[in-house]
Amino acid sequence: MRTPWIFAAAALALSLTSQTIPRQQVGPLPDGSFLLNSGWRLTPAGKQVALDTLPMSCALSKDGKYLVVLNGGYNPPTLSVLDTAAQKELSRTPVADAWLGLTFSPDGHTLWVSGGSRAAIYEFVFGADGSLKAGRTFALVQKPSENDFIGDVAMSPDGRLLYAADMYHDSVVVVNPQSGRLIQRFSTGRRPYRILFPPKGDSFFVSSWADGTVQQLRTSDGSILNTVRVGAHPTDMIWSDRKPEKAEEDGDDDADTSAAKWDARVFVAAANTNNVFVLGLSGSQLSNIETINVAMTPRHPLGMTPSALAISGDQKRLYTVCSDANAVAVADIGQKESHVEGFIPVGWYPTAAGVLPDGTLVVINGKGVRSYPDPKGLVDTIADRAEIVERRKQYVAHMQTGTASFIPAFGNAELAAYTRKALADSPYNDGQLDGFDAPEGPIPASPGEPSPIKHVLYIVKENRSWDQVLGDMGKGNCDPSLILFGERITPNQHKLARDFVLLDNFYVNADVSADGHNWSTSAIANDYVQKLWPNAYGNRRQAYDFEGGEPAALPPAGFIWTNANARGLTMRNYGYWVENREKAAPDGTQIDKVLDPVLTPVTNMKFRSFDLDYPDVDRAKVFLADLADFEKSGEMPQFMFMRLPNDHTYGSRPGRLTPLAMAADNDYAVGMLVEALSKSRFWASTAVFILEDDAQDGSDHVDSHRSPAFVISPYTRRGGVVDSTLYNTTSVLRTMELILGMNPMTHYDAGATPMYAAFTRDPVLTPWEAERPRTPLNELNPPTAHDRTVGMDFRDADRIDENKLNADLWRTIRGTDPPAPVSSFFSR
């Protein structure tokens, strides 16, 4: 009746045989591919050339001999110059800040680079030998604020003026490159991303990252000539003035959308869709004439993330960079109707592409082709600067560097082979939308089938790795030498792991909280989040706008609560997408504003969101008050979701609660919630899922992304059974979706392994008893302690350098230098 995909079947077989098959291992596979924590594999085509962190755009020199790549990630930004014939990096030039914008002057002698958070444009002199020499800096703002941010940069075809995207002021600024002065400002849609000039240069196009539109503006005065709505999150654009062959031959003018009707086409990648949109331009008319679907299967959910484009020299082939599929879609655009010919597997999170004069395709991979172990952790008590610099290289955001893939020109046979690899690398298959061959139990095989579980509580905590909390379990894949918050501090989580199922092979999909809360609630971190968080975490842009309020950060299919609302489920929100009041109101109201209208009617306004000065135990009490009301009415919401953040801790900050007190507070809150639910009238129909939003490269002997997770229900396997199935964040989302009858949001949760092996058919209804704290919950750091947290901003999750905080936690708790964190091919 159902057609399960091979990956899911293998995982299911593993669970049904009680782990008699060897557990799935991460990293290199026998066929030479690499397994990621998301379940996807990497088999990148072509030769790989190492780059810096988050390479995100490239520009080809006028003679085609050199390719300049902008590296705009966590590390201080750089410009890599690649020799296209030798396929190697020649130089790497630092830039104060740089983000996306990269363009040559028409004569090829000058390179212009966006200044990102510096709100500037940088000039470089480009030599015939590929050398780069820093020139002038055009400071567009004297004292940049967090909303002053320059993205794309383009030069008018005549070389007279520079145009730059002022992203957070929703405008394009015009700069005279002779004087360096800003001379005009043109309003655009929200979050202008790409600026594209046609050859004539009398107008230009701007894609609006937040509005889903492309605008055509007059060059002289910025007046809007056309606005065309395309798909959500339009990013890259590319120009073609070549008419399709069949249109030229047939002279077909029967259809208004025929390519023969148009003088030129503009191809637009829309990252929050699976589509590239084709706009036709003729005179003053601009229309949406075609959509190219770059999905891999007929029913493919959102998640391909088409974010960049390249075109062959003859303008017959379009290459679409699909960031979240680790692939490039190849489309024939030389015919009357475009069609996708196949896919090329590339590196991890590709961000850009270009075509060399000989037909070689160069793909820029934002996260490279693998992750790396980190044998040295940052130790901030070291005085030797050289050693500090060396040790800082072990931070995961520093280590996860990109590559350039040089892929030779290929024919149909080679493309067919590439396509087979790209399809095999994906864990998703259309059959998974219909369901799985599931064992008999409470988790349905497909959405909509009945389940005895009617109520789900989903709890997201902050930033802990598996060995930090559960390394002293004595069973499962644990390392007691890495424990920080062991059983004395977290007795309830240890008891839950012993009384229910122990998950020792669970991984978060995220690197940090900026993408972590997006992965935890929407089964993806969209391209805005992926491209901006490294800049923020690198202490350049000072805004943290990844968890509500920023329109460009919205995910492709909304959030898990959007999904639940569409399904008609009853909900209750505890702490998501809200702004806290400075102080509680007399009636106990803690929330000043709810940032999503879907959440407004279902948010508990007395539940305080992220605030490390507010106890998690008090948050738990707010839920218990709700639960008492549910008991009286006999009705409890079907889906409840909660932030429980205090295991983040303040580190050693003087006068604040100690890390052990905060972790114990968090642990006891978890225990209180589970105990109360287990003694309620709803216990027989309830499941609780608990995970961390990220693991923040904390100490873990397997991987820095392995993290504690708990599944608690009368239907959960009891007695501390160890389930070593490879699960991740999206496995939890998929399991909850199956229980509550929701469809998956992206191809990540659609392709994730459901947690069937953690459940059993027969419920055990015995109430569960929480453990009282074994360490004081009010213990403070000494007011005169050495403060290694100076400069850390604890107002929101991850405004700080978590690598430093984790080192501080180890020193504060263990009194020694921290162990070397471990990273593997799992890093996401």
WOTAQUI-V580491 format. One record per residue. N is the residue number from 1. OMEGA is omega in whole degrees, 0 to 359 (none if undefined). NEAR is the number of other ideal C-beta (glycine too) atoms within 8 Angstrom. D_LAST is the distance of its C-alpha to the last C-alpha in Angstrom with 2 decimals. Layout:
[[N,OMEGA,NEAR,D_LAST] [N,OMEGA,NEAR,D_LAST]]
This chain:
[[1,181,1,34.29] [2,180,10,30.51] [3,181,6,28.51] [4,176,12,25.32] [5,186,12,22.76] [6,183,6,22.55] [7,180,10,19.10] [8,180,13,20.24] [9,179,10,23.60] [10,179,9,22.37] [11,180,13,20.45] [12,178,16,23.60] [13,178,9,25.84] [14,183,14,24.01] [15,185,13,24.59] [16,179,8,28.17] [17,177,8,29.16] [18,174,5,28.07] [19,177,10,25.63] [20,174,4,28.31] [21,180,7,25.94] [22,182,4,23.68] [23,178,10,20.31] [24,181,11,17.50] [25,180,6,15.95] [26,175,11,12.57] [27,186,9,12.51] [28,177,7,15.45] [29,184,9,17.57] [30,182,3,21.33] [31,178,5,21.35] [32,179,6,19.32] [33,180,10,16.09] [34,181,12,12.67] [35,177,13,11.04] [36,181,13,7.38] [37,178,13,6.82] [38,185,10,7.57] [39,178,12,10.74] [40,176,9,10.66] [41,176,10,12.09] [42,172,14,12.48] [43,189,12,16.16] [44,179,13,16.53] [45,171,10,20.16] [46,178,11,22.30] [47,182,6,22.45] [48,177,12,19.50] [49,185,12,20.46] [50,177,7,18.38] [51,180,14,17.87] [52,184,13,16.73] [53,179,13,13.75] [54,167,14,13.00] [55,191,21,16.05] [56,176,14,16.99] [57,181,13,20.60] [58,179,15,23.31] [59,182,11,27.11] [60,178,10,29.57] [61,186,13,32.75] [62,180,6,36.03] [63,178,6,37.10] [64,183,9,33.79] [65,186,8,33.65] [66,174,13,30.69] [67,177,14,27.34] [68,181,16,26.12] [69,176,15,22.42] [70,176,16,21.37] [71,188,18,18.44] [72,185,15,17.67] [73,185,18,14.60] [74,179,10,14.62] [75,174,10,17.23] [76,187,6,20.72] [77,179,16,20.90] [78,172,12,22.59] [79,177,17,24.23] [80,174,13,23.90] [81,182,16,26.96] [82,172,15,26.62] [83,187,12,29.72] [84,179,13,29.49] [85,180,5,32.14] [86,181,5,30.91] [87,178,9,27.22] [88,178,7,26.37] [89,179,11,25.55] [90,184,8,28.84] [91,177,9,27.98] [92,188,10,25.52] [93,181,10,27.21] [94,174,7,26.09] [95,182,12,26.31] [96,168,9,26.65] [97,180,12,24.11] [98,182,17,23.12] [99,171,17,21.17] [100,190,12,21.52] [101,183,18,25.32] [102,182,15,26.75] [103,175,10,30.15] [104,169,12,33.16] [105,182,11,36.72] [106,180,8,38.87] [107,176,7,40.56] [108,184,10,37.30] [109,182,6,38.43] [110,177,13,36.32] [111,179,15,32.61] [112,185,17,31.60] [113,178,15,28.26] [114,182,17,27.10] [115,177,17,27.02] [116,184,15,24.34] [117,177,14,25.08] [118,179,11,28.21] [119,184,12,29.74] [120,169,13,31.22] [121,182,16,31.57] [122,179,16,31.71] [123,174,14,34.12] [124,174,14,33.81] [125,184,11,36.59] [126,183,13,35.46] [127,179,8,37.69] [128,178,3,38.90] [129,180,4,37.24] [130,180,13,33.80] [131,177,8,34.21] [132,177,14,32.97] [133,182,7,35.17] [134,177,8,34.37] [135,184,8,36.93] [136,172,6,37.51] [137,177,8,35.27] [138,179,14,36.05] [139,183,8,35.28] [140,176,14,35.31] [141,184,9,35.22] [142,178,3,36.90] [143,186,4,34.93] [144,171,8,31.61] [145,182,6,30.33] [146,179,9,26.84] [147,176,7,27.95] [148,188,13,29.11] [149,181,14,26.38] [150,179,19,27.14] [151,185,15,24.84] [152,176,12,26.26] [153,178,17,29.46] [154,177,13,32.02] [155,177,15,35.55] [156,184,13,38.46] [157,179,9,39.73] [158,177,6,42.89] [159,185,8,41.03] [160,188,5,42.79] [161,174,10,40.15] [162,177,14,36.47] [163,184,14,34.54] [164,179,17,31.42] [165,174,16,29.22] [166,199,17,29.71] [167,188,12,26.77] [168,170,9,27.58] [169,173,7,31.30] [170,183,11,30.88] [171,170,10,33.03] [172,178,15,33.53] [173,180,13,35.50] [174,184,13,37.96] [175,173,15,38.63] [176,184,10,41.61] [177,177,13,40.36] [178,182,4,43.86] [179,185,5,44.08] [180,183,8,40.44] [181,173,7,41.52] [182,186,9,39.88] [183,179,7,42.60] [184,174,7,41.29] [185,181,10,38.65] [186,178,11,38.01] [187,179,6,36.46] [188,170,13,33.69] [189,183,12,31.49] [190,177,11,28.77] [191,177,14,25.98] [192,186,19,27.35] [193,184,15,24.66] [194,174,13,26.40] [195,183,14,30.06] [196,176,13,31.81] [197,167,12,35.37] [198,184,12,37.55] [199,183,7,39.97] [200,176,6,42.90] [201,179,11,41.08] [202,174,6,43.27] [203,175,11,40.31] [204,183,14,36.54] [205,178,15,33.68] [206,174,16,30.97] [207,180,15,27.99] [208,184,16,27.30] [209,186,14,23.63] [210,189,10,24.77] [211,181,9,28.01] [212,182,11,27.29] [213,168,12,30.20] [214,179,15,31.37] [215,171,13,34.41] [216,183,12,37.01] [217,175,15,38.78] [218,184,10,42.00] [219,188,8,41.53] [220,186,5,44.76] [221,178,5,44.33] [222,178,12,40.93] [223,185,6,42.63] [224,179,9,40.55] [225,181,9,41.89] [226,169,9,39.51] [227,181,9,36.65] [228,177,11,34.91] [229,176,6,32.45] [230,179,12,29.62] [231,182,10,26.40] [232,173,10,24.02] [233,176,16,22.09] [234,183,19,23.95] [235,187,14,22.42] [236,175,12,23.71] [237,177,14,27.31] [238,188,11,29.40] [239,172,11,33.19] [240,176,11,35.39] [241,177,9,39.16] [242,178,8,39.80] [243,179,8,41.37] [244,185,12,40.40] [245,184,9,42.88] [246,177,9,44.11] [247,178,13,44.68] [248,183,9,46.84] [249,187,6,48.72] [250,185,8,49.26] [251,184,7,49.99] [252,176,10,48.62] [253,181,7,49.14] [254,185,4,49.35] [255,180,7,45.96] [256,183,5,44.96] [257,179,8,41.38] [258,181,11,42.56] [259,179,12,40.97] [260,182,13,44.57] [261,194,11,45.13] [262,179,11,42.75] [263,181,6,43.16] [264,177,10,39.45] [265,173,14,36.03] [266,179,15,32.96] [267,186,17,29.67] [268,175,14,27.11] [269,179,15,23.43] [270,193,16,22.51] [271,179,14,18.77] [272,174,12,19.17] [273,170,12,21.16] [274,191,10,21.14] [275,164,11,24.10] [276,182,15,25.67] [277,182,14,28.93] [278,178,14,32.01] [279,176,15,34.56] [280,181,15,38.09] [281,176,12,40.20] [282,184,7,43.97] [283,180,4,46.14] [284,185,5,45.16] [285,176,8,43.39] [286,185,11,39.61] [287,174,9,38.43] [288,189,11,35.47] [289,184,11,36.75] [290,173,10,33.96] [291,176,8,30.47] [292,181,15,28.32] [293,182,7,25.99] [294,177,13,22.96] [295,183,8,21.72] [296,182,11,21.55] [297,184,8,23.83] [298,185,5,26.73] [299,187,6,25.19] [300,176,12,21.58] [301,176,12,20.10] [302,178,12,18.62] [303,178,15,15.16] [304,179,15,16.00] [305,172,14,15.75] [306,191,19,18.55] [307,180,12,18.28] [308,186,14,20.38] [309,170,15,23.53] [310,183,13,25.73] [311,179,12,29.20] [312,182,11,31.31] [313,178,6,34.40] [314,178,7,36.72] [315,179,10,34.73] [316,181,8,34.69] [317,175,12,30.97] [318,177,15,28.11] [319,181,15,24.56] [320,178,14,21.90] [321,181,17,18.34] [322,193,16,16.15] [323,184,16,12.78] [324,172,12,11.07] [325,181,13,13.03] [326,186,15,12.33] [327,172,13,16.11] [328,177,14,19.27] [329,181,13,22.06] [330,183,13,25.53] [331,172,15,28.42] [332,179,11,32.14] [333,181,15,33.55] [334,180,10,36.87] [335,181,10,38.52] [336,176,11,39.99] [337,181,5,37.01] [338,173,11,33.53] [339,180,7,31.61] [340,182,11,28.23] [341,181,9,28.94] [342,185,11,25.63] [343,176,14,22.05] [344,176,15,20.72] [345,181,13,17.45] [346,183,14,15.73] [347,187,16,12.67] [348,178,12,9.09] [349,177,11,9.57] [350,186,18,13.32] [351,184,16,15.21] [352,178,14,18.82] [353,175,15,21.47] [354,180,11,25.08] [355,180,12,27.96] [356,182,12,30.25] [357,180,5,34.02] [358,179,5,34.06] [359,177,10,31.60] [360,176,11,28.56] [361,176,17,25.37] [362,180,16,22.93] [363,178,16,19.36] [364,183,18,17.18] [365,187,19,13.50] [366,182,15,11.54] [367,175,12,8.78] [368,185,15,11.29] [369,180,10,11.60] [370,169,8,9.90] [371,192,12,8.76] [372,171,7,11.76] [373,178,6,13.71] [374,187,15,15.03] [375,178,5,18.65] [376,175,9,19.89] [377,178,14,19.03] [378,177,12,20.59] [379,191,9,24.07] [380,173,9,25.71] [381,180,7,29.18] [382,183,8,29.43] [383,184,4,32.04] [384,186,6,31.60] [385,181,6,29.72] [386,180,6,28.84] [387,177,8,27.17] [388,180,11,25.31] [389,181,8,23.96] [390,181,8,23.06] [391,180,12,21.32] [392,178,10,19.36] [393,182,9,17.69] [394,176,13,15.81] [395,188,12,13.76] [396,180,14,10.04] [397,175,14,10.38] [398,186,11,13.34] [399,187,12,12.25] [400,184,13,9.37] [401,184,11,12.24] [402,177,17,13.06] [403,167,15,15.79] [404,177,16,18.71] [405,175,17,19.59] [406,186,11,23.38] [407,183,12,24.40] [408,176,7,28.20] [409,187,6,30.28] [410,176,7,30.28] [411,184,5,32.64] [412,182,6,32.51] [413,178,6,32.18] [414,180,8,29.19] [415,178,13,27.50] [416,179,9,28.25] [417,176,8,26.60] [418,183,14,23.48] [419,179,11,23.45] [420,179,8,23.75] [421,182,11,20.71] [422,179,15,18.59] [423,181,9,19.86] [424,180,8,19.34] [425,183,13,15.64] [426,175,12,15.14] [427,183,11,15.39] [428,174,13,17.34] [429,182,10,21.11] [430,180,10,23.77] [431,181,9,25.46] [432,175,13,22.81] [433,179,10,24.16] [434,177,8,27.45] [435,183,12,26.20] [436,170,12,25.70] [437,189,7,28.33] [438,173,12,27.89] [439,177,8,30.00] [440,182,4,32.67] [441,188,10,31.38] [442,182,12,30.38] [443,182,14,27.22] [444,176,13,28.50] [445,179,10,27.74] [446,180,10,27.33] [447,178,10,27.37] [448,175,5,30.92] [449,185,9,32.22] [450,176,4,33.76] [451,175,10,32.15] [452,177,9,34.03] [453,184,13,31.19] [454,185,8,32.14] [455,180,13,30.36] [456,171,14,26.71] [457,183,13,25.61] [458,184,13,21.90] [459,178,14,21.13] [460,180,15,18.05] [461,191,13,18.25] [462,150,12,16.68] [463,181,15,14.35] [464,176,14,15.50] [465,188,16,14.23] [466,184,15,16.08] [467,177,16,18.56] [468,185,13,19.41] [469,190,14,20.96] [470,182,14,21.76] [471,180,15,22.19] [472,183,10,25.93] [473,181,11,26.07] [474,174,5,27.99] [475,188,7,26.42] [476,184,9,23.15] [477,187,6,20.78] [478,177,13,21.56] [479,184,8,22.48] [480,181,9,25.14] [481,184,6,25.19] [482,185,12,21.99] [483,171,11,23.30] [484,184,12,23.66] [485,186,13,24.38] [486,190,12,26.21] [487,178,7,28.71] [488,182,6,31.24] [489,184,12,28.88] [490,183,13,27.04] [491,182,13,29.75] [492,178,13,28.89] [493,176,13,25.31] [494,180,13,26.72] [495,177,10,29.53] [496,180,14,27.37] [497,178,14,25.36] [498,184,9,28.76] [499,180,9,30.63] [500,184,14,28.05] [501,177,13,25.19] [502,178,14,22.92] [503,184,12,19.30] [504,180,12,18.14] [505,182,13,15.20] [506,183,13,13.14] [507,171,16,9.45] [508,178,16,7.98] [509,191,14,5.38] [510,172,16,5.41] [511,187,12,5.88] [512,182,13,9.54] [513,181,15,12.28] [514,175,16,12.67] [515,184,16,9.78] [516,181,14,10.04] [517,173,13,13.55] [518,175,17,12.93] [519,186,16,10.50] [520,184,11,13.14] [521,182,11,16.02] [522,176,14,15.35] [523,176,15,12.67] [524,165,15,10.91] [525,190,12,10.51] [526,190,15,13.16] [527,174,11,13.77] [528,181,12,15.86] [529,183,13,13.24] [530,185,12,10.66] [531,182,14,13.69] [532,185,12,15.50] [533,179,12,13.50] [534,177,13,13.21] [535,179,15,16.96] [536,181,13,17.70] [537,175,12,15.86] [538,177,11,17.68] [539,175,6,20.83] [540,174,10,22.12] [541,189,10,22.09] [542,181,7,23.23] [543,172,7,22.40] [544,188,9,19.83] [545,187,8,20.13] [546,185,13,16.95] [547,175,12,18.52] [548,174,8,21.74] [549,179,4,24.41] [550,186,9,22.70] [551,181,8,23.58] [552,180,10,21.07] [553,181,12,18.18] [554,183,9,19.44] [555,186,15,17.19] [556,185,15,18.67] [557,182,11,20.29] [558,184,10,20.73] [559,180,10,19.69] [560,177,15,20.37] [561,173,17,23.72] [562,178,10,24.50] [563,181,14,24.07] [564,179,13,26.28] [565,179,10,28.82] [566,179,6,29.20] [567,181,9,29.85] [568,181,4,32.51] [569,171,12,31.10] [570,188,8,32.42] [571,171,13,29.89] [572,183,12,29.78] [573,177,14,27.35] [574,169,14,27.01] [575,181,13,25.36] [576,174,13,23.00] [577,178,10,23.63] [578,171,15,26.75] [579,181,7,28.37] [580,165,11,30.28] [581,176,9,33.94] [582,175,4,34.91] [583,180,4,37.18] [584,175,8,37.79] [585,180,8,40.68] [586,181,4,43.79] [587,178,4,42.76] [588,180,7,39.43] [589,182,9,37.33] [590,188,13,34.18] [591,178,15,32.54] [592,188,7,33.82] [593,173,6,31.86] [594,191,10,29.68] [595,178,9,27.41] [596,182,10,27.17] [597,177,5,30.53] [598,183,8,29.24] [599,186,14,28.67] [600,183,8,31.95] [601,186,4,34.23] [602,183,11,32.00] [603,172,13,30.80] [604,187,10,32.47] [605,178,7,33.68] [606,180,10,34.45] [607,184,14,30.92] [608,179,12,29.56] [609,188,13,25.96] [610,177,9,23.98] [611,187,8,26.74] [612,177,13,26.64] [613,183,4,30.44] [614,187,8,30.78] [615,173,9,30.67] [616,177,12,28.44] [617,177,11,31.61] [618,175,9,33.26] [619,179,16,30.47] [620,180,14,31.05] [621,176,9,34.74] [622,177,12,34.21] [623,181,14,32.58] [624,175,11,35.45] [625,175,9,37.93] [626,182,10,36.36] [627,177,12,36.46] [628,177,8,40.16] [629,178,8,40.79] [630,179,13,38.96] [631,181,9,41.23] [632,183,6,44.27] [633,183,6,43.43] [634,181,6,42.13] [635,176,6,39.14] [636,181,10,35.53] [637,180,12,32.79] [638,183,11,30.81] [639,180,16,27.42] [640,182,13,26.82] [641,194,15,23.67] [642,168,14,23.53] [643,179,10,21.79] [644,201,15,22.83] [645,196,15,21.49] [646,172,14,23.70] [647,171,15,21.69] [648,178,9,20.07] [649,174,12,23.49] [650,187,12,25.47] [651,184,12,25.23] [652,184,15,28.64] [653,183,11,29.86] [654,176,10,33.65] [655,178,6,35.36] [656,177,10,32.28] [657,180,13,31.50] [658,176,10,30.21] [659,180,14,26.66] [660,179,11,28.32] [661,182,14,30.34] [662,176,15,27.43] [663,179,14,25.37] [664,175,15,28.62] [665,179,15,29.26] [666,181,15,25.93] [667,182,16,26.63] [668,176,17,30.15] [669,177,15,29.15] [670,180,15,27.01] [671,179,14,30.03] [672,182,13,32.41] [673,182,14,30.52] [674,179,14,30.31] [675,182,12,33.92] [676,179,11,35.29] [677,182,13,33.66] [678,179,10,34.88] [679,182,7,38.39] [680,178,12,38.39] [681,185,5,39.98] [682,188,11,36.56] [683,184,12,35.10] [684,183,8,36.02] [685,186,8,33.92] [686,170,16,30.89] [687,178,14,27.34] [688,176,15,25.08] [689,182,15,21.27] [690,175,12,19.72] [691,173,16,16.15] [692,179,15,14.39] [693,177,15,12.45] [694,179,14,10.05] [695,173,16,10.84] [696,177,15,11.06] [697,176,15,10.99] [698,185,13,14.26] [699,174,16,16.34] [700,188,16,15.45] [701,179,8,16.94] [702,183,10,14.45] [703,182,13,10.99] [704,178,16,10.06] [705,174,18,7.82] [706,193,14,10.95] [707,178,14,12.96] [708,172,15,16.43] [709,184,12,17.22] [710,174,13,20.79] [711,190,16,22.65] [712,182,12,26.26] [713,171,13,29.09] [714,182,9,32.47] [715,177,12,30.82] [716,176,13,28.13] [717,188,11,28.95] [718,174,10,30.95] [719,177,5,31.91] [720,175,11,28.54] [721,179,8,27.66] [722,175,10,24.47] [723,182,15,22.11] [724,174,11,19.66] [725,178,14,18.30] [726,177,12,14.60] [727,173,13,13.60] [728,182,13,10.71] [729,184,13,11.12] [730,172,14,12.40] [731,177,13,14.77] [732,180,13,16.48] [733,181,15,16.87] [734,181,14,18.28] [735,178,13,20.60] [736,179,14,21.94] [737,179,14,22.49] [738,180,14,24.47] [739,189,13,26.53] [740,175,12,27.41] [741,180,11,27.93] [742,175,12,25.23] [743,178,7,23.68] [744,183,13,19.92] [745,181,16,18.57] [746,178,16,16.17] [747,178,15,15.49] [748,178,13,12.39] [749,176,13,14.76] [750,182,13,17.53] [751,182,14,15.92] [752,177,14,14.58] [753,176,13,16.81] [754,187,12,19.29] [755,181,14,20.27] [756,186,12,23.73] [757,179,12,23.99] [758,185,11,23.82] [759,178,13,26.96] [760,186,8,30.57] [761,189,7,33.50] [762,183,4,35.91] [763,171,9,35.26] [764,190,6,36.30] [765,181,7,37.63] [766,178,5,38.46] [767,182,8,37.53] [768,181,10,35.07] [769,178,5,36.16] [770,175,10,33.99] [771,174,10,34.40] [772,178,5,35.93] [773,178,11,34.13] [774,177,8,35.09] [775,183,10,34.39] [776,180,7,35.87] [777,183,12,33.87] [778,182,6,35.82] [779,183,9,35.50] [780,169,10,35.01] [781,179,13,33.85] [782,182,6,37.03] [783,181,7,38.05] [784,182,4,38.74] [785,173,8,35.65] [786,185,4,33.88] [787,177,8,31.34] [788,181,12,28.11] [789,179,12,26.64] [790,179,5,28.92] [791,179,4,27.36] [792,182,12,24.51] [793,184,7,24.46] [794,182,9,24.03] [795,177,4,25.11] [796,176,9,21.71] [797,169,12,18.44] [798,163,12,16.74] [799,184,9,19.55] [800,173,10,19.58] [801,184,8,17.87] [802,176,11,16.21] [803,178,14,16.36] [804,181,12,20.08] [805,180,14,20.42] [806,176,15,18.96] [807,178,14,21.35] [808,179,13,24.08] [809,181,13,23.53] [810,182,14,23.94] [811,181,14,27.02] [812,186,12,28.47] [813,186,9,28.19] [814,178,8,28.64] [815,178,5,30.68] [816,175,6,29.15] [817,183,6,26.54] [818,177,13,23.01] [819,178,8,21.71] [820,172,10,19.14] [821,181,15,15.60] [822,174,12,13.78] [823,182,15,10.49] [824,180,12,9.95] [825,180,11,8.66] [826,195,15,6.24] [827,180,15,3.77] [828,none,11,0.00]]
